[in-house]
Amino acid sequence: MMHKVLWIDDELNQGSFIRQATKYNLEIEQVECYFDGINKLKGGKTAYSAVILDVNCKYKSDEEVTSVEAIREHLHEITGYCESKDERLVPWFVYTAGTGDAEGFVNSLRKNKPWDDVAYYDKGDDYKLLFEHIQNAIEKVPLNMIHKKYEVVFSVC
């Protein structure tokens, strides 16, 4: 079963990353800024099994400069959608080429993610580990466990 993953990253054309994800049954949908990612989550959180965040990213697509400020200012909003008590958990992960002056902030994220003890994954080097951890986290979401256990029943519905 393929799991849909929302990836918020301003570096588009990451075809290799997206192709590699399919080997792990992950279908990546990429948006280039936090504003678009938040709107995707607002519009259909249950459509995604996980979210990948870039640290140095734009808040809106028309901005020319990437910044760690977007994740600092909007992480609470993103995690609010991902960790809502009313709906299912959507695990989120940080995949970045560098943390810059946000190293302390990014490392502090680890305590907010009970499904994963890695603060962030390095772009290029850690994609396999990231995909494995996403798979493991998705499998541990209670609703996904029920779907897997009663797969035959859900396939008829």
N, C-alpha and C positions, 0 to 999 in steps of 0.2 A: 504494500500500500504506500503510495506517495504521500508525503506530508508537505504542505505548503508553508514556506518560510518567507517572512517579510524581511528584506535586507535594506537598511537605510544607509546609503553611502553615495557621496557625490561623485565618486570615480566610476563612471559608467563604462560599458564595454568590457566587463570582467567575464567574458565568455568562458574562459578556462575554469574559473571558480564555479560558475553556474553549471557547466557540464560535469565537473567532478562531483558536485552535490548529488546529481542524479544517481550516481553509483551507490549512494547512501540512502536512496529513496526520499530525497529532499528536492522539492521543486521550489526554486528561488524566484521570488518576485522582487525586483529592485526598484526603489524610488531614490531620487537624488537629494532629498533634503528631509529634515525632521518634520517640517510643516506637512508635507505630503504623506509621510509615514504616520503621523498622528491622525490625519484624516482617513487613511486606510483603516487604521485600528478602530476609529469611531464608527466607520461605516460597516464593519463586519469582522469584529475581533475573532469570532468563532471560525472564520475562514482560514486563520493561520494557526499552525501548530507551534511556531517559535518565531522569535524576532532577533535579527542580528543588527547591532548598532556600530557605527564608526565613531571614533572619538573626535577626529578633526573633520567636521562636516558642516554644511551650510544649514541654516534654519529655513531659508526660502531659496528656491532654485535660481532666482534672479540675482542673488548675492554673488559677488566675485571672489570673496575671500572666505576660506574655510576657517573654522575656529572651534576650540574646545568649549566655548561659551554656550553653543547650542545644546550640547549634551548636559552641561551643568544646569542650564536654565529649564530644560524640558524633560529631563529624565524622569522626574516625579510624575509628569503627565503620562508619559509612555508606560511606566511601570504601573500606574494606576489602572490603565486598561488591561495590561497583561496579568495583573495580580488581583483583579476584582474578586471579591468574595461571592458575588452574585452569579458569576459565570466561571467557566473553567480556566485554570491556570494556563498561561502562555509563557513558557520559559524564554528569557531574553539573554543574549550573549554579546560581548564586546569583541569586535574583530577590527584591529587597527594597525596602521603602519608606524604609529608612534604616539606616545602620550604627551610628549612635549612637557610643558609646565603643569600638566594635569596628572602627573604620575601618582601623587598622593590621593587625589580624588578618585582616579580609576582603581587604584588598589583598595580603596575603601568600599568599592562596589561589591567586593567579594562577600561581605557579611550580609548583603541584601539578596543573595542568590542561594537559597538552600539547595537548589537542584544542581549546583556546580560550584566547586571551590577554586576555580581559576578566575583571576581578576579580569584578564583579557588575553586574547589570542593574537599573535603577530601575523600580519598579512604576509602571505607567501610561505611562511614556515609552518604555521600551525593549522592549516586548513583541514587536514585529515583528522587531527585531534578534535578540532572544533566540530566537524561533522559527526564524529563518534559521540561526542558529549551531547550534541543536539539530539541525536537518535536516542541515547539513553534517557535524557530528560523527558522527551516526548513519551517514551514508553512508560514512564513512572507517573504521568498525569492520570489521576483516578478515572476520569472519563474515558481516556484512551485505553486504560486497562480493561474497563468494562466492554468497550467496543471489540477489543482483541479477544476477550474471553467468549463473547457471544457473537462472534463474527458472522456465523451462519444466520443467526436471527436478524442481524442488522442488514445483511445482504438481501433479505427478502423484502424489507421495508422500503 
